[in-house]
Amino acid sequence: MRPLWKDILTAIVLGLLLPGVLLNGAALYLDTKPGSLIQAKETMPERIALRMYLRDQDGGVAMLDMDTYLVGVVMAEMPASFEMEALKAQSVAARTYTHKAYTTGGKHGDGSVCTDPGCCQAYLTEESYLAKGGSPEGIEKIRSAVCATSGEVLTYEGDLIEATYFSCSGGSTEDAAAVWGTDYPYLRAVSSPGEEAAVYHMDTVTVTPRQFQNALGRELPGPPQTWFGAPSYTAGGGVDSMTIGGEAYTGTQLRSLLDLRSTAFSFSAEADTITITTHGYGHRVGMSQYGADAMAVAGSTYQKILTHYYPGTTLTQIQP
């Protein structure tokens, strides 16, 4: 018969060791340290498993995990040096755009998005991001922003919104109707202060009168100082329309013809030079990325940033 004292000793040893073994096993499973399980639950939100279709340059389409894809989008669309709340706002806007394409067909008709920022959204692999000067710390910061908002999208009256965004506004965003001719109640001109750090907050280019006429594709009568009529402006401060050389143009037409950074522009003419000054960079509809960062620096949460640039929308948690 086994001595009683051995059974008692075995029970004592197991009582002392087993809780530690279980705790450390749980810690390994959660990729954290013993004693920090509650903190890990609070700081590492459960990711929502969504899918999306990514179109490559050859037209092939692959299914990817949504948040994995969004890390590549945010790496390409916004500097990792921006505030965390701005990166979160960018993550939600990009997820909304991607999920709307997935559920409605999008621009390509099959639910996919491409990597052309002029069509859909920019995208970088981690290897490309590092090759362009990005850092591993930047990748992890962006990954944290994406994961912290996992599954969150913007809706208006229950429907996914057109979550457009751009680099900087020059002080005010623009009504969607002024740019694309379609009105969206949540894409209105709103103030966007604090963007002075943006590279193209204001930009000036100088061309010759001949270069200017070539861009318009016509000969203009008289000296350059007489070419420009007084412009009318949109609610967001962009050029709505103006007359040049006796012919009327819309602001969006002139931006395209002259390859301008935005529709917020002005002309100054002399006999041998024409100076064009632009404010902002992009279509200026929706969220200004530099404006979002300025709001974050001032203490705004990503929820407040999104409410400002997409007024009337609701932050909604979607499920797979």
Secondary structure, 3 states (H helix, E strand, C coil): CCCHHHHHHHHHHHHHHHHHHHHHHHHHHCCCCCCCHHHHHHHCCCCCCCEEEEECCCCCEEEEEHHHHHHHHHHHHCCCCCCHHHHHHHHHHHHHHHHHHHHHCCCCCCCEECCCCCCCCCCCCHHHHHHCCCCHHHHHHHHHHHHHCCCEEEEECCEECCCCEECECCCECCCHHHHHCCCCCCCCCCECCCCCCCCCCEEEEEECHHHHHHHHCCCCCCCHHHCECCCEECCCCCEEEEEECCEEEEHHHHHHHHCCCCCCEEEEECCCCEEEEEECECCCCCEEHHHHHHHHHCCCCHHHHHHHHCCCCEEEECCC
